[in-house]
Amino acid sequence: MTVTTETTPAPTRVVRAPRVTRIGPVAAVAHSLMMAWRGLLTFRHSPQLLYDALLLPIVGPVLFGSIFGTAIAGSMAAYLPIMIPGVLVQIVLTSSVATGVQLSEDIHSGVFDRFVAMPIARSAPVAGALLAGMVRYLLAATTVVIVGFCMGYRPEHTAGFLAGAVLVVLATTAISWLFAFIGATIARPAAVQGMCMLVLTFLGFASNALVPEESMPTWMQHVSDVNPVSYLVSAVRTLAADGAVGSDACWSLVASVVVVAVFAPLTVRTLRSR
């Protein structure tokens, strides 16, 4: 005779979804500063990450001045007022590519997953990386200024030229959101670097940074007229020559605000979907 024993089923456990904590703007700023400090510690433990921000500002002006100086202006001394503001913009923008590459490396290595699991603002890892990147931009801009003075560049208004360098750093920080969006979209860091350099090469050379617009083909002159890099270079040249804030500086600030307004939400949304 078989005895059947009935077992009482265990009570069903109701698993509730975790409560979403709303983070205010003050806390978001604090989280971004914390992530910026994390980026500065990365530079401290790996100082080789700053080598390009130190060496490229030295090599770039010397090469461009030696190659284009005589061909465009007749001598290097005459070419310096044209070249130094353009090289300043180009080299500082080149330093911003590391922001997108670093973000892609964090995603690829799984570090960003740890950030998502933390009760912090979703924009904090990216905003913190951009704030830490300002150290690279300041370092690159300072080196270009020093190298320019060593090469014999003497602006009419030194204070205006230094203000132009600060404007370049601020505008580059805003444009870094574009490279951060590329880093959040593309999976491989090597592909991110290639895509960022492609965008940067187009923005840098299709502008008035190194050569006057009159020497360009007609179609490239139209491209240079709408290129935000051209406005930024012209703003630095105006500040260095006249010491005045012209319309080019205003348009550069407007373009920076537009880049942040467009690519900052897109970057955060892309990271959230990941």
N, C-alpha and C positions, 0 to 999 in steps of 0.2 A: 504494500500500500504506500502510495507516494504522498508525502505531506507537503503541501504548497504553502509557503510562507509569503505573506504580503509585506512589502516594504513601503514605508511612507516616503513619498518623494520629498526631496529637500526643497525648502521654500525658495522660490525664484528670487534672485537678487536683482534689484533694479539698479542699473548703472546710469547715473545721471551725467549728462555732459558737463564738462568743466565750465565754470562761470567765466565769461569773458570780462577781463578787467579793462576798463576804459582808462587810457593814459592821457593826462592833460598835457598842454603845451609846455608847461614848466618842467614836468617830468621828462618829456621827450627831449628837451634841450639838455637836461642833466644826463640822460642816457647817451646822447650824441657826444657830449664832452667826455664821458667815460670811454666810449669807443675810440674817440680821438686819442685819448691817453694810451689806449692799447696800441694804436698805430705808431705813436711816438716810441713806445717801448720796443716795437718791432724794428724801428730804425736804430735804436740803441743796441739791440742784440745782433742786428745784421747791418752794419754800417755800409756794406757794399751796395745796398739798395740806393744809396745816395751818390754813388760814384758818377752815374750819368748826369746827375744834376750839377756836379762839380766839373767834370771833364768836358762835356759838350759845350757849355758856355765859354770855354777857353779855346777849344778847337774850332768851333763854328765861326766866330768873328774873324779869326786869322785866315781861315780858308776862304771864306766869302770875300773878305777884303782883298786877298791876294789874287783871286780869280776874276772877280767882277770889277775891282776898283779902277784899273786902267781902262778897261773896255767900256765902262758906262760913264764914269765921271772924269777920266783922264789921269787920275792919280788916286791913291788910297786916301790921302788927306781930304780930297774933295768928295770922296764917296762916303766918308764916315757919317756925316749928318743924315744921309739916306739909309745907310746900312744898319747902324747901331739900333735905332728904334725898331726896324724890321726884324733884325736878328733877335732882339729882346723878346718880341712877341712870339716869333717862331720857336725859340728854344724853350720858353716857359710853357707854351702849349704842348711841346713835345714831352715835357716832364709830366703832363697830366695823363698821358696814356697809361702810366703805371697804376692809376686808380682803377680803371676797368680790368686790367690784368689781375690785380690783387683781388678784386671782388670775384672774378671767375675762379681763381685758385681757391678762395675760401669755399665757394660752392662745390667745386670739384673734389676737394679734400674732405668735405663734411663739416667743416668748422661753422659754416653758416647755419646748418641744421641745429647746432647747439645754441646759436643765437636765437633762432626761432623758438626754441623750447624755453627760453628765458622770458620772464615777465617784463619785457622792455618794448619800447616803440619799434614798429617794423621799419621805420626809416632811420633808426639810430645807427645800425652797422654801416649803411652807405654814407649818411651824413658825417659820421665819425671818421670814416676813411677820407672823405673830402676835406674835412678840417685838418686832419693830419697831413694830407697832401699839400696844404698851404705851406708847410715847412719846406717841402721840395721846391715849390714855386718861389718862395722868398730866397732860398739859397741860390737857385738858378738866376733869378733877376739880379741879386746882389753881385754874383760873379760876372754877369754880362756888363753891369755898370762899371765894375772895377777894371775889367779887361778893356772896355771902351776907353776909359780915361788913360790906361797905360798905352793904348795905341795912338793917343793924341786927340781923341774926341773931346771937344770943349763946347758944350751947348751954350747958347746965349743966356738961358735961364736954367741954372743948375737945379734950383728948387722945383721948377716946373718939370724938368726931366725926371727927378726923383718921384714927383707926384704921378707922372705917367707910368713909372715902374710899379707903383702901388695900384694904379688902375689896371695894369696888365695882370697883376696877381689876383685881383678881385674878379676880373672878367674870366680868367682861366679857371678859377674855382667854380664859377657858374657853368662854364662850358664842360667841366668835368662830369656834369650830370649826363651829358651825351655819351661819353665813354663809359660811364657807369651803366647806362642802359644797354650798351653793346655788351658789356661784361656780364650782365644779368641775362641776356638773351642767348648768347653763344656759349656752348658748353665747354669748349676746350680753351685754355689760356693762350695757347699758341695761335689759335684762330682769332681770338680776341685782339691780340697784339697786331696781327696782320691787318684786320679790318680797321682798327683804330689808326694805324699808320697810313692806310689808304685814304681815310677821311682827312687825316691831318695833312697829308701831302697835297691833296687837292685844295684844301683851305689855305695852306701856306703859300704854295707856288702860284695859285690862280688869284693872286692879290698883288698889291703894290709894295710888298715887304722888301723885295730885293731889287726890282727894276721899276722904272716909271711906267705908268699905264700907256703912255704914248708909244712905247716900243712894242706893245703887244698887238696881236691880231685884233680885228674889230670884235669878233665874237667873244674873245677873252676879256676885252675891255668891259663888255656888258656884264660878264660874270664877275669881274673884279668890282664893278660898281655896286653890286648887291652882296658882295662877300663881307661878312662882319669883321673878318680879319683886316680888311683894307681900312675900315672905319677905325679900328683899334690902333693900327699903325699910324694913320693920319692924326689921330688924337694925340699920340705920344710925340709925334714930330711937331705939332702945333704947340704943345706944352713946352717942349724943349726950345723951340725957336722964339715964341712970343710970350710964354708964361701964362697963356689964357686958355680957359676951357671953352672950346669951340663946339660946333654942332656935332662934330665927329665923336667927341667924348660922350655927348648925350645919347647919340644913336648907339654907341657901344654899350652904355648902361641899359638902354631899352632892349637891345638884343640879348644881353645877359639875363635880364628879367624874363624875357620870353622863353629862353632856353630852359631856365629853372622851372617856369610854370608848365612847360610842356613835358619835359623829360623826367622831372622829379616824380610826379604821380605815375608816369608810365613805368619807371624803374621800380617803385615800391609795389605797384600792382603786379609786375612781372615776378618779383621776388615772392610775393604772397602766393601767387599761383604755383610756384615751385614748391 
